[in-house]
Amino acid sequence: MKTFLCFFAAGTLLFHVPNARAVLVTAVAVVVNDSVITLGEIDEKVEGSAQIKARAYGNDPQRFEQELQKLHDEAIEMMVENKLVLHEFVTSGYATNVLEAFIDDRIQAEIQRDYYGDRARLIKSLHQRGMTYEMFRRKEREQFIIDYMNYQNSSNPRKILISPLKVEQYYQAHKDEFKMEDQVKLRMIALPQPADGAPGSAKRLAEEILAKINSGVPFDEMASVYSSGSQRAEGGDRGWVDHSYFKPDLARIAFSLKPGEHSGVIELPEACYLMMVENVRQAHVKDLNEVRADIERTLKNDENLRLRKLWIERLKRKSFVNYY
């Protein structure tokens, strides 16, 4: 494991020493049956994520090394599992003639969709990424096989049946997850304080809007004309929100309003606001029927992971896997 960390940290220096770099890039990290995983492949797999971690923990070398080790462990385990799955596909005698034609059709569809039907565009793009068409096709083929085998052995819906009793038991054991705080269904008009405008201009506009609302003009109509932000097109609709949605000053006012009431002008340093509460919902635990679909998805995902783990363990028991 430490070899990988040293390899990654020294990558910039080794780039200028081709022979040394070539040795590390081609060095064998794991043997899986008749396939190998090299340090170079692991490096390529984690490169993007490792750069993100380096930016996040650049001032904390110890934490960076821990995060890098975690990336390495996760990447190598997934690569081992993929090698096991590909080997199982070959040794189980799946028909490949139909597969080859399917992969060709899949690539052709991708060319039509992403490269204007021009195969040469695809090849040029691949070369810019350091890939040949043959490498690309092999990756497409392997990924399809992995997805297909995963589906057949773990995620196939026919293999995962969640009973109503299991859903009920999960709900009773996890009620805290379904607690809802007090909420209001809110519309809001936001008028930013102009950086170069006359002092008080946002407040004067807000007062004019408030006067029109008080005279009977619908709140949503005024929001669709004057409010800033992406909710303008929806008449300032913010949907159901709880206290955490607001700054404290806005939360206090929003939760003091009754359904159908609107606020006066609320002036804050960054903007002026008008709010209207359409409905109020007291803190409660969601009913089972509200969360049944979410619970079923959670249980299916858990069962999917369990089945896949058992399947991979079976593949490992009948395979040769050696870590270096």
C-alpha positions as a Markdown table, in Angstrom:
| # | Residue | x | y | z |
|---|---|---|---|---|
| 1 | Met | 0.0 | 0.0 | 0.0 |
| 2 | Lys | 2.8 | 2.4 | 0.9 |
| 3 | Thr | 4.4 | 1.7 | -2.5 |
| 4 | Phe | 1.4 | 3.3 | -4.2 |
| 5 | Leu | 1.5 | 6.4 | -2.0 |
| 6 | Cys | 5.2 | 6.9 | -2.7 |
| 7 | Phe | 4.5 | 6.3 | -6.4 |
| 8 | Phe | 1.8 | 8.9 | -6.5 |
| 9 | Ala | 3.8 | 11.5 | -4.5 |
| 10 | Ala | 6.8 | 11.1 | -6.7 |
| 11 | Gly | 4.9 | 11.2 | -9.9 |
| 12 | Thr | 6.1 | 14.7 | -10.9 |
| 13 | Leu | 9.7 | 13.7 | -10.5 |
| 14 | Leu | 9.4 | 10.4 | -12.2 |
| 15 | Phe | 7.8 | 12.1 | -15.2 |
| 16 | His | 11.3 | 13.3 | -16.0 |
| 17 | Val | 12.9 | 9.9 | -15.5 |
| 18 | Pro | 11.2 | 7.8 | -18.2 |
| 19 | Asn | 12.8 | 4.4 | -17.4 |
| 20 | Ala | 12.0 | 4.7 | -13.7 |
| 21 | Arg | 8.4 | 5.8 | -14.4 |
| 22 | Ala | 7.9 | 3.0 | -16.9 |
| 23 | Val | 9.0 | 0.4 | -14.3 |
| 24 | Leu | 6.5 | 1.8 | -11.7 |
| 25 | Val | 3.6 | 2.2 | -14.2 |
| 26 | Thr | 3.9 | -1.4 | -15.4 |
| 27 | Ala | 4.7 | -2.9 | -11.9 |
| 28 | Val | 2.2 | -5.6 | -10.9 |
| 29 | Ala | 0.0 | -4.7 | -7.9 |
| 30 | Val | -2.5 | -7.6 | -8.1 |
| 31 | Val | -2.9 | -10.8 | -10.0 |
| 32 | Val | -6.5 | -12.0 | -10.6 |
| 33 | Asn | -6.6 | -15.4 | -12.2 |
| 34 | Asp | -4.9 | -14.8 | -15.6 |
| 35 | Ser | -5.1 | -11.0 | -15.4 |
| 36 | Val | -3.0 | -8.3 | -13.7 |
| 37 | Ile | -3.6 | -4.9 | -12.3 |
| 38 | Thr | -0.6 | -2.6 | -12.5 |
| 39 | Leu | 0.3 | 0.4 | -10.3 |
| 40 | Gly | -0.1 | 2.5 | -13.4 |
| 41 | Glu | -3.8 | 1.4 | -13.8 |
| 42 | Ile | -4.5 | 2.2 | -10.2 |
| 43 | Asp | -2.8 | 5.6 | -10.6 |
| 44 | Glu | -5.0 | 6.4 | -13.6 |
| 45 | Lys | -8.1 | 5.3 | -11.8 |
| 46 | Val | -7.6 | 7.6 | -8.8 |
| 47 | Glu | -5.8 | 10.5 | -10.5 |
| 48 | Gly | -8.8 | 12.8 | -10.7 |
| 49 | Ser | -10.0 | 12.1 | -7.2 |
| 50 | Ala | -6.5 | 12.3 | -5.8 |
| 51 | Gln | -6.1 | 15.9 | -7.2 |
| 52 | Ile | -9.3 | 16.9 | -5.5 |
| 53 | Lys | -8.0 | 15.5 | -2.2 |
| 54 | Ala | -4.7 | 17.2 | -2.7 |
| 55 | Arg | -6.4 | 20.6 | -3.0 |
| 56 | Ala | -8.7 | 19.9 | 0.0 |
| 57 | Tyr | -5.9 | 18.7 | 2.3 |
| 58 | Gly | -2.8 | 20.4 | 0.9 |
| 59 | Asn | -2.0 | 21.8 | 4.3 |
| 60 | Asp | -2.6 | 18.6 | 6.1 |
| 61 | Pro | -0.2 | 15.9 | 4.7 |
| 62 | Gln | -1.2 | 13.3 | 7.2 |
| 63 | Arg | -4.9 | 13.6 | 6.4 |
| 64 | Phe | -4.1 | 13.7 | 2.7 |
| 65 | Glu | -2.2 | 10.4 | 3.0 |
| 66 | Gln | -5.1 | 8.8 | 4.8 |
| 67 | Glu | -7.5 | 10.0 | 2.1 |
| 68 | Leu | -5.2 | 8.9 | -0.7 |
| 69 | Gln | -4.9 | 5.5 | 1.0 |
| 70 | Lys | -8.7 | 5.2 | 1.1 |
| 71 | Leu | -9.0 | 6.1 | -2.6 |
| 72 | His | -6.3 | 3.5 | -3.4 |
| 73 | Asp | -8.0 | 0.7 | -1.3 |
| 74 | Glu | -11.4 | 1.4 | -2.9 |
| 75 | Ala | -10.1 | 1.6 | -6.4 |
| 76 | Ile | -8.1 | -1.6 | -6.2 |
| 77 | Glu | -10.9 | -3.5 | -4.6 |
| 78 | Met | -13.3 | -2.4 | -7.4 |
| 79 | Met | -10.7 | -3.3 | -10.1 |
| 80 | Val | -10.3 | -6.8 | -8.5 |
| 81 | Glu | -14.0 | -7.3 | -8.4 |
| 82 | Asn | -14.3 | -6.3 | -12.1 |
| 83 | Lys | -11.6 | -8.7 | -13.1 |
| 84 | Leu | -13.4 | -11.5 | -11.2 |
| 85 | Val | -16.6 | -10.7 | -13.0 |
| 86 | Leu | -15.0 | -10.6 | -16.4 |
| 87 | His | -13.3 | -13.9 | -15.7 |
| 88 | Glu | -16.7 | -15.4 | -14.6 |
| 89 | Phe | -18.3 | -14.3 | -17.9 |
| 90 | Val | -15.6 | -16.0 | -19.9 |
| 91 | Thr | -15.5 | -19.2 | -17.9 |
| 92 | Ser | -19.3 | -19.6 | -17.7 |
| 93 | Gly | -19.6 | -20.0 | -21.4 |
| 94 | Tyr | -21.8 | -17.0 | -22.2 |
| 95 | Ala | -22.3 | -16.6 | -26.0 |
| 96 | Thr | -20.2 | -13.8 | -27.3 |
| 97 | Asn | -21.2 | -13.6 | -30.9 |
| 98 | Val | -24.4 | -11.7 | -30.1 |
| 99 | Leu | -22.4 | -9.6 | -27.6 |
| 100 | Glu | -19.9 | -8.4 | -30.2 |
| 101 | Ala | -22.7 | -7.3 | -32.5 |
| 102 | Phe | -24.4 | -5.5 | -29.7 |
| 103 | Ile | -21.2 | -3.6 | -28.7 |
| 104 | Asp | -20.7 | -2.5 | -32.3 |
| 105 | Asp | -24.3 | -1.2 | -32.4 |
| 106 | Arg | -23.9 | 0.5 | -29.1 |
| 107 | Ile | -20.7 | 2.3 | -30.2 |
| 108 | Gln | -22.4 | 3.3 | -33.5 |
| 109 | Ala | -25.3 | 4.8 | -31.6 |
| 110 | Glu | -22.8 | 6.8 | -29.5 |
| 111 | Ile | -21.1 | 8.0 | -32.6 |
| 112 | Gln | -24.4 | 9.1 | -34.0 |
| 113 | Arg | -25.4 | 10.8 | -30.7 |
| 114 | Asp | -22.1 | 12.5 | -29.7 |
| 115 | Tyr | -20.0 | 12.8 | -32.8 |
| 116 | Tyr | -22.5 | 13.7 | -35.5 |
| 117 | Gly | -22.3 | 10.2 | -37.0 |
| 118 | Asp | -18.6 | 10.7 | -37.9 |
| 119 | Arg | -16.4 | 7.9 | -36.7 |
| 120 | Ala | -13.3 | 9.9 | -37.5 |
| 121 | Arg | -14.4 | 12.5 | -34.9 |
| 122 | Leu | -14.6 | 9.8 | -32.3 |
| 123 | Ile | -11.1 | 8.4 | -33.2 |
| 124 | Lys | -9.7 | 11.9 | -33.0 |
| 125 | Ser | -11.2 | 12.5 | -29.6 |
| 126 | Leu | -9.8 | 9.2 | -28.4 |
| 127 | His | -6.3 | 10.0 | -29.6 |
| 128 | Gln | -6.5 | 13.3 | -27.7 |
| 129 | Arg | -7.1 | 11.2 | -24.6 |
| 130 | Gly | -4.3 | 8.8 | -25.4 |
| 131 | Met | -6.6 | 6.0 | -26.5 |
| 132 | Thr | -6.9 | 3.9 | -29.6 |
| 133 | Tyr | -10.2 | 2.8 | -31.0 |
| 134 | Glu | -9.4 | -0.8 | -30.0 |
| 135 | Met | -8.8 | 0.3 | -26.4 |
| 136 | Phe | -12.1 | 2.2 | -26.4 |
| 137 | Arg | -14.0 | -0.7 | -27.8 |
| 138 | Arg | -12.4 | -3.1 | -25.2 |
| 139 | Lys | -13.5 | -0.8 | -22.4 |
| 140 | Glu | -17.0 | -0.5 | -23.7 |
| 141 | Arg | -17.2 | -4.3 | -24.0 |
| 142 | Glu | -15.9 | -4.9 | -20.5 |
| 143 | Gln | -18.1 | -2.3 | -18.9 |
| 144 | Phe | -21.2 | -3.8 | -20.6 |
| 145 | Ile | -20.2 | -7.3 | -19.4 |
| 146 | Ile | -19.7 | -6.0 | -15.9 |
| 147 | Asp | -23.1 | -4.2 | -15.9 |
| 148 | Tyr | -24.8 | -7.3 | -17.3 |
| 149 | Met | -23.3 | -9.7 | -14.8 |
| 150 | Asn | -24.0 | -7.4 | -11.9 |
| 151 | Tyr | -27.6 | -7.2 | -13.0 |
| 152 | Gln | -28.0 | -11.0 | -13.4 |
| 153 | Asn | -26.3 | -11.8 | -10.0 |
| 154 | Ser | -27.3 | -9.0 | -7.7 |
| 155 | Ser | -29.5 | -6.2 | -8.9 |
| 156 | Asn | -32.1 | -8.2 | -10.9 |
| 157 | Pro | -35.5 | -7.2 | -9.5 |
| 158 | Arg | -36.6 | -10.8 | -9.7 |
| 159 | Lys | -34.0 | -11.6 | -7.1 |
| 160 | Ile | -35.0 | -8.8 | -4.7 |
| 161 | Leu | -38.4 | -9.0 | -3.1 |
| 162 | Ile | -39.3 | -6.6 | -0.3 |
| 163 | Ser | -42.2 | -7.7 | 1.8 |
| 164 | Pro | -44.7 | -5.3 | 3.4 |
| 165 | Leu | -43.6 | -6.7 | 6.8 |
| 166 | Lys | -40.0 | -5.7 | 6.1 |
| 167 | Val | -41.1 | -2.2 | 5.2 |
| 168 | Glu | -43.2 | -1.9 | 8.4 |
| 169 | Gln | -40.3 | -3.2 | 10.5 |
| 170 | Tyr | -37.9 | -0.7 | 9.0 |
| 171 | Tyr | -40.3 | 2.2 | 9.5 |
| 172 | Gln | -40.8 | 1.3 | 13.2 |
| 173 | Ala | -37.1 | 1.0 | 13.7 |
| 174 | His | -36.2 | 4.3 | 12.0 |
| 175 | Lys | -39.0 | 6.7 | 12.8 |
| 176 | Asp | -36.5 | 9.4 | 13.8 |
| 177 | Glu | -35.4 | 9.5 | 10.1 |
| 178 | Phe | -39.0 | 10.5 | 9.1 |
| 179 | Lys | -39.4 | 13.4 | 11.6 |
| 180 | Met | -40.4 | 16.7 | 10.0 |
| 181 | Glu | -40.0 | 20.1 | 11.7 |
| 182 | Asp | -42.5 | 22.8 | 11.6 |
| 183 | Gln | -42.9 | 24.0 | 7.9 |
| 184 | Val | -44.6 | 26.7 | 6.0 |
| 185 | Lys | -45.6 | 26.7 | 2.3 |
| 186 | Leu | -44.1 | 30.0 | 1.2 |
| 187 | Arg | -44.0 | 32.6 | -1.5 |
| 188 | Met | -41.4 | 35.3 | -1.3 |
| 189 | Ile | -40.4 | 38.4 | -3.2 |
| 190 | Ala | -36.7 | 39.3 | -2.9 |
| 191 | Leu | -35.4 | 42.7 | -4.0 |
| 192 | Pro | -31.6 | 42.9 | -3.7 |
| 193 | Gln | -30.1 | 46.2 | -2.5 |
| 194 | Pro | -28.5 | 47.8 | -5.6 |
| 195 | Ala | -24.8 | 48.3 | -5.1 |
| 196 | Asp | -24.7 | 51.5 | -7.1 |
| 197 | Gly | -28.3 | 52.6 | -6.6 |
| 198 | Ala | -29.7 | 55.3 | -4.4 |
| 199 | Pro | -29.9 | 54.4 | -0.7 |
| 200 | Gly | -33.4 | 53.0 | 0.2 |
| 201 | Ser | -34.4 | 52.3 | -3.4 |
| 202 | Ala | -35.1 | 48.6 | -2.7 |
| 203 | Lys | -37.2 | 49.5 | 0.3 |
| 204 | Arg | -39.2 | 52.1 | -1.7 |
| 205 | Leu | -39.9 | 49.5 | -4.4 |
| 206 | Ala | -40.9 | 47.0 | -1.8 |
| 207 | Glu | -43.3 | 49.4 | -0.3 |
| 208 | Glu | -44.9 | 50.1 | -3.7 |
| 209 | Ile | -45.3 | 46.4 | -4.3 |
| 210 | Leu | -46.8 | 45.9 | -0.8 |
| 211 | Ala | -49.3 | 48.7 | -1.5 |
| 212 | Lys | -50.5 | 46.9 | -4.7 |
| 213 | Ile | -50.7 | 43.6 | -2.8 |
| 214 | Asn | -52.8 | 45.2 | -0.1 |
| 215 | Ser | -55.1 | 46.7 | -2.8 |
| 216 | Gly | -55.8 | 43.1 | -4.1 |
| 217 | Val | -53.1 | 42.4 | -6.7 |
| 218 | Pro | -52.2 | 38.7 | -6.2 |
| 219 | Phe | -48.9 | 38.1 | -4.4 |
| 220 | Asp | -47.7 | 35.6 | -7.0 |
| 221 | Glu | -48.4 | 38.0 | -9.8 |
| 222 | Met | -46.2 | 40.7 | -8.2 |
| 223 | Ala | -43.5 | 38.1 | -7.5 |
| 224 | Ser | -43.4 | 37.0 | -11.1 |
| 225 | Val | -42.8 | 40.6 | -12.2 |
| 226 | Tyr | -40.4 | 42.0 | -9.5 |
| 227 | Ser | -38.7 | 39.2 | -7.5 |
| 228 | Ser | -35.1 | 38.2 | -8.3 |
| 229 | Gly | -33.9 | 34.6 | -8.4 |
| 230 | Ser | -35.0 | 31.4 | -10.1 |
| 231 | Gln | -38.4 | 31.3 | -8.3 |
| 232 | Arg | -39.5 | 34.4 | -10.1 |
| 233 | Ala | -41.1 | 32.3 | -12.9 |
| 234 | Glu | -43.1 | 30.4 | -10.3 |
| 235 | Gly | -44.4 | 33.5 | -8.7 |
| 236 | Gly | -41.9 | 33.4 | -5.9 |
| 237 | Asp | -43.0 | 29.9 | -4.8 |
| 238 | Arg | -40.4 | 28.3 | -2.4 |
| 239 | Gly | -42.5 | 25.3 | -1.6 |
| 240 | Trp | -42.5 | 23.7 | 1.9 |
| 241 | Val | -39.6 | 25.0 | 4.0 |
| 242 | Asp | -38.5 | 24.7 | 7.6 |
| 243 | His | -36.6 | 27.0 | 9.9 |
| 244 | Ser | -33.2 | 26.1 | 8.4 |
| 245 | Tyr | -34.2 | 27.6 | 5.1 |
| 246 | Phe | -34.1 | 31.1 | 6.4 |
| 247 | Lys | -31.9 | 33.6 | 8.2 |
| 248 | Pro | -33.1 | 34.0 | 11.8 |
| 249 | Asp | -34.8 | 37.3 | 11.1 |
| 250 | Leu | -36.8 | 35.9 | 8.2 |
| 251 | Ala | -37.6 | 32.6 | 10.0 |
| 252 | Arg | -39.1 | 34.5 | 12.9 |
| 253 | Ile | -41.5 | 36.4 | 10.7 |
| 254 | Ala | -42.3 | 33.5 | 8.3 |
| 255 | Phe | -43.4 | 31.3 | 11.2 |
| 256 | Ser | -45.5 | 34.0 | 12.8 |
| 257 | Leu | -47.7 | 34.3 | 9.8 |
| 258 | Lys | -51.0 | 32.4 | 9.5 |
| 259 | Pro | -52.1 | 30.7 | 6.2 |
| 260 | Gly | -53.0 | 33.4 | 3.7 |
| 261 | Glu | -51.2 | 36.2 | 5.5 |
| 262 | His | -48.3 | 38.2 | 4.1 |
| 263 | Ser | -45.6 | 40.2 | 5.8 |
| 264 | Gly | -44.7 | 43.8 | 5.6 |
| 265 | Val | -41.5 | 45.0 | 4.1 |
| 266 | Ile | -38.5 | 43.2 | 5.7 |
| 267 | Glu | -35.3 | 45.2 | 5.2 |
| 268 | Leu | -32.0 | 43.4 | 5.6 |
| 269 | Pro | -28.6 | 44.6 | 4.6 |
| 270 | Glu | -28.5 | 42.5 | 1.4 |
| 271 | Ala | -32.1 | 42.8 | 0.3 |
| 272 | Cys | -35.7 | 43.7 | 1.1 |
| 273 | Tyr | -38.2 | 40.9 | 1.3 |
| 274 | Leu | -42.0 | 40.3 | 1.2 |
| 275 | Met | -43.3 | 36.9 | 2.3 |
| 276 | Met | -46.7 | 35.2 | 2.1 |
| 277 | Val | -47.5 | 31.9 | 3.8 |
| 278 | Glu | -50.0 | 29.7 | 2.0 |
| 279 | Asn | -50.1 | 26.9 | 4.5 |
| 280 | Val | -48.6 | 25.7 | 7.7 |
| 281 | Arg | -47.6 | 22.2 | 8.7 |
| 282 | Gln | -46.8 | 21.3 | 12.3 |
| 283 | Ala | -43.9 | 19.1 | 13.3 |
| 284 | His | -44.8 | 15.5 | 12.8 |
| 285 | Val | -43.5 | 12.0 | 11.8 |
| 286 | Lys | -44.3 | 11.2 | 8.2 |
| 287 | Asp | -46.9 | 8.5 | 7.7 |
| 288 | Leu | -45.8 | 5.1 | 6.5 |
| 289 | Asn | -47.6 | 5.6 | 3.2 |
| 290 | Glu | -45.7 | 8.8 | 2.6 |
| 291 | Val | -42.3 | 7.1 | 2.9 |
| 292 | Arg | -43.1 | 3.5 | 1.7 |
| 293 | Ala | -41.5 | 4.0 | -1.7 |
| 294 | Asp | -38.3 | 5.5 | -0.1 |
| 295 | Ile | -38.1 | 2.6 | 2.4 |
| 296 | Glu | -38.5 | 0.0 | -0.4 |
| 297 | Arg | -35.7 | 1.7 | -2.4 |
| 298 | Thr | -33.4 | 1.7 | 0.7 |
| 299 | Leu | -34.2 | -2.0 | 1.4 |
| 300 | Lys | -33.7 | -3.0 | -2.2 |
| 301 | Asn | -30.4 | -1.2 | -2.4 |
| 302 | Asp | -29.2 | -2.9 | 0.9 |
| 303 | Glu | -30.3 | -6.3 | -0.5 |
| 304 | Asn | -28.5 | -5.5 | -3.8 |
| 305 | Leu | -25.3 | -4.8 | -1.9 |
| 306 | Arg | -25.7 | -7.9 | 0.2 |
| 307 | Leu | -26.2 | -10.2 | -2.8 |
| 308 | Arg | -23.3 | -8.6 | -4.6 |
| 309 | Lys | -21.0 | -9.1 | -1.7 |
| 310 | Leu | -22.0 | -12.8 | -1.4 |
| 311 | Trp | -21.5 | -13.2 | -5.2 |
| 312 | Ile | -18.1 | -11.6 | -5.2 |
| 313 | Glu | -17.0 | -13.7 | -2.2 |
| 314 | Arg | -18.0 | -16.8 | -4.1 |
| 315 | Leu | -16.0 | -15.7 | -7.1 |
| 316 | Lys | -13.0 | -15.0 | -4.9 |
| 317 | Arg | -13.2 | -18.5 | -3.3 |
| 318 | Lys | -12.8 | -20.2 | -6.6 |
| 319 | Ser | -10.3 | -17.7 | -8.1 |
| 320 | Phe | -6.6 | -16.9 | -7.7 |
| 321 | Val | -6.1 | -13.4 | -6.2 |
| 322 | Asn | -2.7 | -12.3 | -5.1 |
| 323 | Tyr | -1.8 | -8.8 | -3.8 |
| 324 | Tyr | 1.8 | -7.6 | -4.1 |
